Amino acid sequence: MKDGTWRASASPLALASGLVIAAAAVLGFVLAKHSVESQNQALLKDDTTQAAGYVSSLVSSLGSTLDALAPGVTSTKGSSLAFEAQAQPLAVGPLTLLLAHKVGTHFVARAVAGKGFTSGEVLSPQLSATLEHAGSDVTAGPAQYNGKTTTFGLALGPPLVPAGIAIYEQVTLDPFVATTATQAAPFHVLEAAIYATRSPRTNQLILANTRAVPITGATSEVPVPIGGTTWWLVAAAKTPLAGRFPNAAPYVVLAFGLLLALAVGSVIEVVVRRQRYASSLVAERTAELLASQEALVRSERLSAVGQMTTVVGHELRNPLGAVMNYLYMLRRSLHDPAAAEPHLAVAERQTARAVNLAQDLTAYMRENEPELAPLELRDVLDDVLEATPMPPNVEVVLDVDSVALAADPKQLAQILTNLIDNAYQAMPGGGSLRIAAQTDTDAVIITVEDSGGGIDQTLADRFFEPFFTTRSDGTGLGLAIVRRLTEGHGGHIAIENGPSGGAIVTLRLPTEPSKELAWH
């Protein structure tokens, strides 16, 4: 340059123009996103309300059986024989019909058609309370999900039947089985679960069209009136209800705005630079541009290396410094082997920590494509458990049958080893480790659940970042390596707190090799 100066930074006019347009694009994105989310939530509320109304009408239709039995009970004044003769043909499949009368503060089974009760049985306090308050409107009785089947019932009482008498219809079914209710049109776009209580407690589950309960994310909760009682329907949309284009529109706005900001800023910058350097010689400008580019690349490389060196140096300096100190103390106490033993133990632990960090760094930085081969998950898991020492007072529960997939055996073993070792460390006082696996369409879902103290849910995404750890002796690379190897297989990993309070790591791996597997 003639004046011997060079201004490599962008011009204020280009930056200001680009930032204004980019800010407008971000604002448009936020407003459009909020509008679409509000629309999705409103549509979800409408669909959930329709589904609740359908369930209410369907359950109320079950009460028609009680309405049909009521006149006979009244005309025969609660005759057991007459009730059994009338109810027996109706008590088929999962249905049980019960005629009960009040004795003291409880109700007693007078006549039974079906399974679940015996004549003369004193009914439970919960059921007795339901029958006590039963009236001409169908009343929902107690519900119970035992992990396999759900049992619930409907009751009818005076004045449709004589005072002190009630009739009860009990239904037992698998809550996840496809029924008329959960296969109806309102449920086609919903993942829904119906509970006997407002809070979605598992033991109060009535029906669901998904096994992923409790349902999380953007949900809608609406009441399901059942006569004089209320059930609750919790639902989430299977796909955005507003449609693909409205949901994509905010991102289109953002992308267009950012591209426009870049284009306008670039044009202005070009014009400013042309004016700024119009008098410059082409050769000088080219040489300076090349020199600046090389300096920028070299600076970026040195910065990356410097950051890595700083991290490694910081992490290795403390444990290795401790090793040197304890070795010095060891030399002064060799005349007493018993006194030297604690120093040796500390030196070994600190050295092992440094070695583990170095190994983890090597494993994380190494870019190895997975060598996929068909294998049985249980075989790999058994080898890992045998090679990973189990702490005292820890119980391992396996729920893994025959599960086949295509994976790299060594990398899969490393994934499982890191997850199991993390679970052991989360239970220093002992506990239970549960490992389960199941096949879902074209993927294998593996869960590793411990009974430790759980995680901070707000930090769930950061646990897979390199060098992020909540343990004082951790390297922060274990879960980062797991995610790197998992994504190298075309899979996905997530961590959350389980119902028992411990952490659950969910691993999803494809059962068949993908056509395009890229190392990330």
C-alpha positions in Angstrom: 0.0 0.0 0.0 1.1 3.5 -0.7 0.4 4.7 2.8 1.9 1.6 4.3 -1.3 0.6 6.1 -3.9 -2.2 5.8 -7.3 -2.4 7.3 -8.4 -6.1 7.3 -11.5 -5.6 9.5 -14.9 -5.3 8.0 -16.2 -1.8 7.5 -18.6 -0.4 10.1 -21.3 0.2 7.4 -21.2 -3.4 6.2 -21.3 -4.8 9.8 -24.2 -2.4 10.8 -26.2 -3.3 7.7 -25.7 -7.0 8.1 -26.4 -6.9 11.9 -29.7 -5.0 11.4 -30.9 -7.4 8.7 -29.8 -10.4 10.8 -31.5 -9.0 13.9 -34.7 -8.5 11.9 -34.4 -12.1 10.6 -34.0 -13.4 14.2 -36.9 -11.4 15.4 -39.0 -12.7 12.5 -38.0 -16.2 13.4 -38.9 -15.8 17.1 -42.3 -14.3 16.2 -43.1 -16.9 13.6 -41.9 -19.7 15.8 -44.0 -18.5 18.7 -47.0 -18.2 16.4 -46.6 -21.7 15.0 -46.0 -23.2 18.4 -49.2 -21.4 19.6 -51.1 -22.8 16.7 -49.7 -26.3 17.3 -50.7 -26.1 20.9 -54.2 -24.9 20.1 -54.6 -27.7 17.6 -53.3 -30.2 20.1 -55.8 -28.9 22.7 -58.7 -29.3 20.2 -57.6 -32.8 19.2 -57.1 -33.8 22.8 -60.5 -32.5 23.8 -62.1 -34.4 20.9 -60.3 -37.6 22.0 -61.4 -37.1 25.6 -65.0 -36.6 24.5 -64.8 -39.8 22.4 -63.4 -41.8 25.3 -66.0 -40.4 27.6 -68.9 -41.4 25.3 -67.3 -44.8 24.8 -66.8 -45.5 28.5 -70.4 -44.2 29.2 -71.6 -46.8 26.6 -70.1 -49.5 28.8 -72.5 -48.3 31.5 -75.4 -49.4 29.3 -74.8 -52.9 30.6 -75.5 -51.6 34.1 -78.6 -49.7 32.9 -79.9 -53.0 31.4 -79.4 -54.8 34.7 -80.9 -52.2 37.0 -84.6 -52.9 36.2 -84.2 -56.6 36.9 -82.4 -55.9 40.2 -85.2 -53.5 41.2 -88.0 -55.8 40.3 -86.5 -58.8 42.1 -85.4 -56.6 45.1 -81.7 -57.6 44.6 -82.3 -61.4 44.1 -78.9 -63.1 43.7 -80.2 -65.9 41.5 -82.1 -63.5 39.3 -79.0 -61.3 38.9 -76.7 -64.2 38.0 -79.2 -65.5 35.5 -79.5 -62.0 33.9 -75.8 -61.1 34.1 -74.0 -64.4 33.2 -74.6 -64.0 29.4 -73.2 -60.5 29.6 -70.0 -61.3 31.6 -67.8 -62.4 28.7 -64.1 -61.9 28.1 -62.6 -59.2 30.4 -66.0 -58.2 31.9 -67.1 -59.1 35.5 -70.5 -58.1 36.8 -71.1 -57.7 40.6 -74.2 -57.2 42.7 -73.3 -55.9 46.2 -75.3 -54.9 49.3 -74.2 -52.7 52.2 -73.4 -54.4 55.5 -72.3 -51.9 58.2 -69.6 -49.6 56.6 -68.6 -52.0 53.8 -70.2 -53.6 50.8 -70.4 -57.4 50.4 -70.6 -59.3 47.1 -74.1 -60.8 46.9 -73.9 -62.3 43.4 -71.0 -62.5 40.8 -71.0 -63.1 37.1 -67.4 -63.5 35.8 -64.0 -63.5 37.4 -62.4 -61.3 40.0 -64.9 -61.5 42.9 -66.5 -64.3 45.0 -69.9 -64.4 46.5 -69.9 -63.2 50.1 -66.5 -61.3 49.7 -66.1 -58.1 51.7 -65.1 -55.5 49.2 -62.2 -53.2 49.6 -62.6 -49.8 51.3 -61.9 -48.1 48.0 -64.6 -50.0 46.1 -67.0 -49.8 49.0 -66.5 -46.0 48.9 -67.3 -46.0 45.2 -70.5 -48.1 45.7 -71.5 -45.9 48.6 -71.5 -42.8 46.4 -72.9 -44.5 43.3 -76.1 -43.0 41.9 -78.1 -42.9 38.7 -75.1 -41.6 36.8 -72.3 -44.1 36.1 -69.4 -43.6 38.6 -65.9 -44.8 37.9 -64.4 -47.1 40.4 -60.8 -47.6 41.5 -58.2 -48.3 38.8 -55.0 -50.2 39.1 -52.2 -51.0 36.6 -49.9 -53.8 37.7 -47.4 -53.6 35.0 -49.3 -56.0 32.7 -53.0 -55.3 32.9 -55.2 -52.5 34.0 -58.4 -53.1 36.1 -61.1 -50.5 36.3 -64.9 -50.4 36.9 -68.2 -48.6 36.7 -70.8 -48.5 39.4 -74.6 -47.7 39.5 -76.7 -47.2 42.6 -80.0 -45.8 43.9 -82.5 -44.8 42.8 -82.1 -47.1 39.8 -81.6 -50.0 42.2 -83.0 -50.4 45.8 -81.3 -48.5 48.6 -78.3 -50.2 50.1 -77.6 -52.1 46.8 -75.2 -51.3 44.0 -74.2 -53.0 40.8 -70.6 -52.9 39.5 -69.0 -53.7 36.2 -65.3 -54.4 36.2 -63.0 -54.5 33.1 -59.5 -56.0 32.9 -57.3 -55.4 29.8 -53.8 -54.6 28.6 -53.7 -50.8 28.5 -51.4 -50.8 25.5 -53.5 -53.2 23.3 -55.1 -51.7 20.3 -58.8 -50.9 21.3 -61.6 -49.1 19.6 -60.9 -46.1 21.8 -57.2 -45.7 21.1 -57.6 -46.5 17.4 -60.3 -44.0 16.7 -59.8 -41.0 14.5 -58.9 -38.4 17.2 -55.9 -40.6 18.3 -54.4 -41.0 14.8 -52.3 -37.8 15.3 -51.8 -38.2 19.0 -49.6 -40.1 21.4 -52.0 -40.3 24.3 -52.5 -41.9 27.7 -55.6 -42.0 30.0 -55.1 -42.0 33.8 -57.6 -42.3 36.6 -55.9 -39.4 38.4 -54.9 -36.0 37.2 -51.2 -36.6 37.9 -49.9 -39.2 35.4 -49.1 -42.0 37.8 -48.1 -45.3 36.2 -50.2 -47.4 38.5 -53.3 -45.4 37.6 -52.9 -45.9 33.8 -56.1 -46.9 32.0 -55.3 -46.9 28.3 -52.5 -45.7 26.0 -51.6 -45.9 22.4 -47.8 -45.6 23.1 -45.5 -47.4 25.5 -43.4 -44.2 26.0 -45.2 -43.2 29.2 -45.2 -40.8 30.9 -45.6 -38.7 27.8 -43.1 -35.8 27.7 -42.6 -32.7 25.7 -45.4 -30.3 24.6 -48.4 -32.0 26.0 -52.1 -31.2 26.6 -54.1 -32.4 29.6 -57.9 -32.5 29.5 -60.5 -34.1 31.8 -62.5 -37.1 30.7 -65.9 -37.0 32.5 -67.1 -40.4 33.5 -70.5 -39.9 35.0 -69.9 -38.2 38.4 -66.1 -38.8 38.3 -63.2 -37.7 36.1 -60.3 -39.3 34.3 -57.5 -37.4 32.6 -56.2 -37.6 29.1 -52.5 -36.6 28.5 -51.5 -36.3 24.8 -48.7 -35.0 22.6 -48.7 -34.6 18.8 -47.0 -37.4 16.8 -46.1 -34.8 14.2 -46.5 -31.0 14.2 -50.3 -30.4 13.7 -50.0 -27.1 11.9 -48.4 -28.9 8.9 -44.9 -29.1 7.5 -44.8 -25.7 5.7 -46.0 -23.6 8.7 -43.5 -25.4 11.0 -40.7 -24.9 8.5 -41.6 -21.2 7.8 -39.7 -19.8 10.8 -36.5 -21.5 9.7 -37.1 -20.3 6.1 -37.5 -16.8 7.4 -34.3 -17.1 9.5 -32.3 -18.6 6.7 -33.5 -16.1 4.1 -32.8 -13.2 6.5 -29.3 -14.4 7.3 -28.5 -15.0 3.7 -29.8 -11.5 2.9 -27.7 -10.0 5.7 -24.6 -11.8 4.4 -25.3 -10.7 0.9 -25.9 -7.1 1.7 -23.0 -6.9 4.1 -20.8 -8.6 1.5 -21.8 -6.1 -1.3 -21.3 -3.1 1.0 -17.9 -4.5 2.1 -16.8 -5.0 -1.5 -17.8 -1.5 -2.5 -16.1 0.0 0.6 -12.9 -2.0 0.0 -12.8 -1.1 -3.7 -13.0 2.6 -2.7 -10.5 2.1 0.0 -8.0 0.3 -2.0 -8.6 1.7 -5.5 -5.2 3.2 -5.6 -3.4 0.1 -4.5 -1.3 -1.9 -6.9 -2.7 -5.3 -7.8 0.5 -7.2 -7.0 0.8 -5.6 -3.5 -2.9 -6.3 -2.7 -2.6 -9.9 -3.8 0.6 -10.4 -1.8 -0.9 -8.9 1.3 -4.2 -10.8 0.9 -2.2 -14.1 0.7 -0.1 -13.1 3.7 -3.2 -12.3 5.7 -4.9 -15.5 4.7 -1.8 -17.6 5.7 -1.5 -15.7 9.0 -5.2 -16.3 9.8 -5.0 -20.1 9.0 -1.7 -20.3 11.1 -3.3 -18.4 13.9 -6.3 -20.6 14.0 -4.2 -23.7 14.0 -2.0 -22.4 16.8 -5.0 -21.3 18.7 -6.5 -24.8 18.5 -3.3 -26.5 19.5 -2.8 -24.0 22.3 -6.3 -24.7 23.7 -5.7 -28.4 23.6 -2.2 -28.0 25.1 -3.6 -25.8 27.9 -6.3 -28.4 28.7 -3.9 -31.3 28.7 -1.2 -29.5 30.6 -3.7 -28.3 33.3 -5.2 -31.8 33.7 -1.8 -33.6 33.7 0.1 -31.1 35.8 -1.7 -31.7 39.1 -1.7 -35.5 39.1 1.9 -35.8 37.9 2.9 -33.1 40.4 1.3 -35.2 43.2 3.2 -38.2 42.0 6.5 -36.3 42.3 5.7 -35.1 45.8 4.7 -38.5 47.0 7.7 -40.2 45.5 9.9 -37.7 47.3 8.2 -38.5 50.6 8.5 -42.2 49.7 12.3 -41.9 49.4 12.4 -40.5 52.9 10.3 -43.3 54.4 11.7 -46.4 52.7 13.1 -47.5 56.1 9.5 -48.1 57.1 7.5 -50.1 54.4 4.3 -49.6 56.3 4.7 -45.8 56.2 5.6 -45.9 52.5 2.5 -47.9 51.4 0.0 -44.9 51.6 2.3 -42.7 49.5 2.7 -45.5 47.0 -1.1 -45.9 46.8 -1.7 -42.2 46.2 1.1 -42.1 43.6 -0.5 -45.1 41.8 -3.9 -43.4 41.8 -2.7 -40.1 40.5 -0.5 -41.7 37.8 -3.5 -43.9 36.8 -5.6 -40.7 36.5 -3.0 -39.2 34.1 -2.8 -42.4 32.1 -6.6 -42.5 31.8 -6.7 -39.0 30.6 -4.1 -39.7 28.0 -6.0 -42.8 26.9 -9.3 -40.9 26.7 -7.7 -38.1 24.7 -6.2 -40.7 22.3 -9.5 -42.5 22.0 -11.5 -39.3 21.4 -9.1 -37.9 18.8 -8.7 -41.2 16.9 -10.9 -41.3 13.8 -11.7 -44.9 13.1 -14.5 -46.0 10.9 -16.5 -48.8 12.6 -15.9 -52.2 11.1 -19.4 -53.5 11.1 -20.2 -57.2 11.6 -23.3 -59.1 12.7 -23.2 -59.9 16.4 -25.4 -60.8 19.4 -25.6 -58.0 22.0 -25.8 -60.4 24.9 -22.4 -61.9 24.0 -20.7 -58.5 23.9 -22.4 -57.5 27.2 -21.4 -60.6 29.0 -17.7 -60.0 28.0 -17.9 -56.4 29.2 -19.4 -57.3 32.5 -16.8 -59.9 33.1 -14.0 -57.5 32.3 -15.4 -54.6 34.3 -15.0 -55.1 38.1 -18.3 -54.8 39.9 -18.2 -52.7 43.1 -19.4 -54.3 46.4 -23.1 -54.1 47.2 -24.1 -53.5 43.5 -26.7 -55.8 41.9 -26.7 -56.1 38.1 -30.1 -56.9 36.5 -30.1 -57.9 32.8 -33.2 -57.7 30.6 -31.5 -58.6 27.4 -32.7 -61.6 25.3 -31.6 -62.4 21.8 -30.9 -59.1 20.1 -28.9 -59.0 16.9 -27.4 -56.0 15.2 -24.6 -54.9 12.9 -21.8 -53.1 14.8 -18.1 -52.9 15.5 -17.5 -55.4 18.4 -14.6 -53.4 19.9 -16.3 -50.1 19.7 -19.6 -51.5 21.0 -17.6 -53.0 23.9 -16.0 -49.7 24.6 -19.4 -47.9 24.6 -20.9 -50.4 27.1 -17.7 -50.4 29.3 -17.8 -46.6 29.6 -21.6 -46.6 30.4 -21.3 -49.4 33.0 -18.3 -47.9 34.6 -20.1 -44.5 34.9 -23.1 -46.3 36.5 -20.8 -48.0 39.0 -19.2 -44.7 40.0 -22.7 -43.1 40.4 -23.4 -45.7 43.2 -20.4 -45.4 45.6 -22.6 -46.9 48.4 -24.0 -49.7 46.3 -27.3 -50.0 44.5 -28.8 -51.6 41.4 -27.7 -51.5 37.8 -30.3 -52.5 35.2 -29.4 -53.1 31.6 -32.2 -53.7 29.1 -32.4 -54.0 25.3 -35.2 -54.3 22.8 -35.6 -54.1 19.0 -37.7 -51.3 17.7 -38.4 -51.5 13.9 -34.9 -51.0 12.4 -33.0 -50.1 15.6 -31.9 -51.6 18.9 -32.6 -49.6 22.0 -30.3 -50.2 24.9 -30.9 -48.6 28.3 -28.4 -48.5 31.2 -30.1 -47.4 34.4 -28.5 -46.9 37.8 -30.0 -46.2 41.2 -27.6 -43.4 42.1 -28.4 -39.7 42.8 -29.3 -38.9 39.2 -28.2 -35.9 37.1 -28.9 -32.2 36.9 -31.5 -32.3 34.0 -30.5 -28.8 32.8 -27.0 -30.2 32.1 -28.1 -33.3 30.2 -26.9 -32.1 26.8 -23.5 -31.0 28.2 -22.6 -34.4 29.6 -21.6 -35.5 26.1 -19.3 -32.4 25.6 -15.5 -33.1 25.7 -13.9 -32.2 29.1 -17.2 -31.5 30.8 -17.6 -33.5 34.0 -19.2 -33.1 37.4 -16.7 -35.4 39.2 -13.5 -34.0 40.7 -11.5 -37.0 39.4 -13.2 -37.3 36.0 -11.7 -36.4 32.6 -14.9 -35.4 30.9 -14.2 -37.6 27.9 -16.0 -40.9 28.8 -19.5 -39.9 27.5 -17.9 -37.8 24.7 -16.2 -40.9 23.4 -19.5 -42.9 23.8 -21.4 -40.3 21.7 -18.6 -40.2 19.1 -18.6 -43.9 18.7 -22.4 -44.1 18.7 -22.8 -41.4 16.0 -20.1 -43.2 14.0 -22.5 -46.1 13.9 -25.3 -43.9 12.8 -26.9 -44.0 16.2 -28.1 -41.7 18.9 -27.6 -41.4 22.7 -29.4 -39.5 25.4 -29.4 -39.2 29.2 -32.1 -38.4 31.7 -33.3 -39.2 35.2 -35.4 -42.3 35.6 -38.5 -42.8 37.8 -36.4 -44.2 40.7 -34.2 -41.0 40.7 -31.1 -42.6 39.1 -29.8 -41.8 35.7 -30.9 -43.6 32.5 -28.7 -43.6 29.4 -30.6 -44.6 26.3 -28.6 -45.8 23.3 -30.2 -46.3 19.9 -28.2 -48.2 17.3 -29.4 -49.3 13.8 -29.8 -53.1 13.4 -28.5 -53.0 9.8 -25.5 -51.0 8.5 -26.5 -47.7 6.9 -25.6 -47.0 3.3 -23.7 -43.9 4.3 -21.8 -44.0 7.6 -19.7 -40.9 8.2 -17.3 -40.5 11.1 -18.2 -37.4 13.2 
